[in-house]
Amino acid sequence: MKLRQSLNIMGALCLTAALGSTPMIASAAEAKTAQAANPQTQTISLLDGKQTFKLQGYEQQPVPGGGPGTMYVNKQEKRVMIIGEEEIPVIARGGSDADFLEGGKSIKDKQKQASPSYTVISEKTENAHGLPVYHIEATNKMGGNDVQQATLLAVANKKFTVIQVISNHKDKAGHLKAVNNILGK
């Protein structure tokens, strides 16, 4: 019972990180920001190095509305990523990483509750360099715009990550490339 409650806490944290400022996230890609002349490459390392990838051409910004995580905006590609990493609540640490990841799969239901236009296209658990990553692909409407949205959940070392990749619905190839970069494909 305590594990189920903490998984609900994780779902709430994920939902806050992912959707807390949905209309502002969609408009953030359009916001005027100062970018360096040369696209900067940043290495993102999460879960004590078990989930690592590079982002090129993204500007780091706070999540609108003070939400948890960090937002990365690539204006040229019209893509936004929100990356969050949190400690697993102490009450949930008695279960395995697989148990916690399984409980986190309810995020798709919470996203549907928050945004009626959220529609799951596919969901699967993938292996990213030995790390199980739960991957949801969906379509949504944010700020009046049709978007393609990937949610990636991973758990390791008493921490969990939620990564949202939000792309223009017309750029399916670019969206897939961004997601595959995170997954190490």
Legacy VTK file of the C-alpha trace (Angstrom):
# vtk DataFile Version 3.0
C-alpha trace
ASCII
DATASET POLYDATA
POINTS 185 float
0.000 0.000 0.000
2.783 2.430 0.898
4.539 1.661 -2.391
1.324 2.378 -4.331
0.974 5.749 -2.519
4.544 6.722 -3.328
4.032 5.725 -6.952
1.081 8.102 -7.009
3.418 10.765 -5.606
5.828 10.007 -8.455
2.982 10.306 -10.924
2.051 13.676 -9.495
5.675 14.825 -9.681
5.921 13.597 -13.258
2.707 15.301 -14.185
3.848 18.550 -12.610
7.163 18.354 -14.424
5.601 17.396 -17.704
2.392 19.367 -17.889
2.354 21.979 -15.170
2.772 24.800 -17.670
1.582 23.211 -20.901
0.415 26.386 -22.698
3.572 28.232 -21.690
5.784 25.347 -22.846
4.338 25.413 -26.351
4.786 29.161 -26.582
8.299 28.983 -25.122
9.582 27.619 -28.424
8.396 30.832 -30.035
9.799 33.123 -27.337
12.610 35.431 -28.327
15.762 34.363 -26.555
19.390 35.299 -26.914
21.279 32.444 -28.540
24.965 32.055 -29.127
26.177 32.434 -32.713
27.503 28.868 -32.673
25.180 26.053 -31.635
26.371 24.926 -28.245
26.625 21.241 -27.367
25.672 20.283 -23.830
26.162 16.888 -22.251
23.244 15.853 -20.065
24.055 13.246 -17.431
21.265 11.814 -15.296
20.842 8.926 -12.863
24.494 9.107 -11.792
25.701 8.738 -15.381
23.443 5.830 -16.395
21.440 8.095 -18.724
23.713 10.386 -20.741
23.187 12.185 -24.031
24.218 15.354 -25.870
22.028 18.249 -26.921
23.198 20.564 -29.683
21.614 23.912 -30.427
19.412 23.987 -27.319
19.246 26.889 -24.922
18.721 26.040 -21.256
15.868 27.902 -19.571
13.839 27.570 -16.389
10.516 25.784 -16.751
7.748 28.394 -17.067
5.726 28.896 -13.923
8.591 27.637 -11.758
7.879 23.980 -12.509
10.458 21.318 -11.638
13.217 20.339 -14.046
15.004 22.269 -16.747
13.649 23.315 -20.102
15.801 23.202 -23.245
14.574 25.147 -26.277
15.765 24.766 -29.862
14.085 27.613 -31.750
15.432 26.531 -35.130
13.926 23.048 -34.810
10.854 24.339 -32.934
11.439 21.758 -30.246
11.224 21.918 -26.469
12.583 19.386 -23.987
11.812 19.339 -20.308
14.203 17.218 -18.319
13.623 16.418 -14.671
15.425 14.194 -12.209
14.174 13.560 -8.681
14.969 11.301 -5.763
12.571 8.394 -5.337
10.549 9.116 -2.194
11.999 7.259 0.796
8.739 5.407 1.306
9.030 3.841 -2.177
12.637 2.717 -1.934
11.681 -0.729 -0.633
10.563 -1.748 -4.110
12.775 -2.437 -7.084
13.557 0.003 -9.890
11.328 -2.129 -12.135
8.428 -1.782 -9.668
8.837 1.987 -9.573
9.053 2.213 -13.380
5.918 0.062 -13.686
4.064 2.389 -11.319
5.223 5.392 -13.329
3.418 4.129 -16.412
0.245 5.719 -15.064
1.620 9.074 -16.217
-0.177 8.630 -19.550
-3.507 8.529 -17.709
-2.632 11.662 -15.760
-1.591 13.428 -18.975
-4.938 12.520 -20.573
-6.758 13.936 -17.540
-4.769 17.177 -17.789
-5.216 17.526 -21.558
-8.211 15.873 -23.250
-6.477 16.152 -26.659
-3.586 13.943 -25.433
-3.670 10.738 -27.509
-1.200 7.875 -27.046
0.184 6.576 -30.348
2.547 3.962 -28.906
4.146 2.878 -25.660
6.951 0.461 -24.946
9.881 -0.167 -22.661
13.190 0.193 -24.463
16.766 -0.591 -23.513
19.030 2.464 -23.568
22.592 1.355 -22.812
21.332 -1.258 -20.351
18.800 1.084 -18.718
15.093 0.270 -19.139
13.292 3.395 -20.399
9.507 3.546 -20.659
8.707 5.447 -23.873
5.301 6.951 -24.689
4.652 8.646 -28.041
1.571 10.830 -28.223
-0.064 13.717 -30.004
-1.430 16.712 -28.159
-2.581 20.274 -28.586
-0.550 22.862 -26.677
-1.189 26.566 -26.828
-3.451 25.958 -29.817
-0.696 24.115 -31.722
-0.672 20.446 -32.723
2.416 18.764 -31.262
4.087 15.406 -31.159
5.160 14.498 -27.644
7.449 11.810 -26.270
7.621 10.986 -22.577
10.630 8.982 -21.407
10.759 7.571 -17.849
13.769 5.862 -16.321
14.761 4.749 -12.809
18.175 3.974 -11.283
20.213 4.648 -8.134
17.195 5.728 -6.055
16.330 8.425 -8.619
13.913 8.740 -11.508
13.877 10.901 -14.615
11.049 12.274 -16.707
12.016 13.641 -20.103
9.449 15.312 -22.340
10.288 15.946 -26.000
7.739 18.274 -27.598
7.976 18.870 -31.355
5.989 20.447 -34.141
3.613 17.763 -35.447
4.941 18.292 -38.988
8.523 17.350 -38.051
8.152 13.627 -37.394
11.699 12.831 -38.600
13.256 15.522 -36.403
11.198 14.375 -33.430
12.297 10.767 -33.902
15.925 11.884 -34.227
15.708 13.862 -30.964
14.143 10.929 -29.093
16.634 8.433 -30.543
19.490 10.718 -29.462
18.282 10.465 -25.862
17.834 6.696 -26.184
21.336 6.278 -27.650
20.124 4.882 -30.978
LINES 1 186
185 0 1 2 3 4 5 6 7 8 9 10 11 12 13 14 15 16 17 18 19 20 21 22 23 24 25 26 27 28 29 30 31 32 33 34 35 36 37 38 39 40 41 42 43 44 45 46 47 48 49 50 51 52 53 54 55 56 57 58 59 60 61 62 63 64 65 66 67 68 69 70 71 72 73 74 75 76 77 78 79 80 81 82 83 84 85 86 87 88 89 90 91 92 93 94 95 96 97 98 99 100 101 102 103 104 105 106 107 108 109 110 111 112 113 114 115 116 117 118 119 120 121 122 123 124 125 126 127 128 129 130 131 132 133 134 135 136 137 138 139 140 141 142 143 144 145 146 147 148 149 150 151 152 153 154 155 156 157 158 159 160 161 162 163 164 165 166 167 168 169 170 171 172 173 174 175 176 177 178 179 180 181 182 183 184
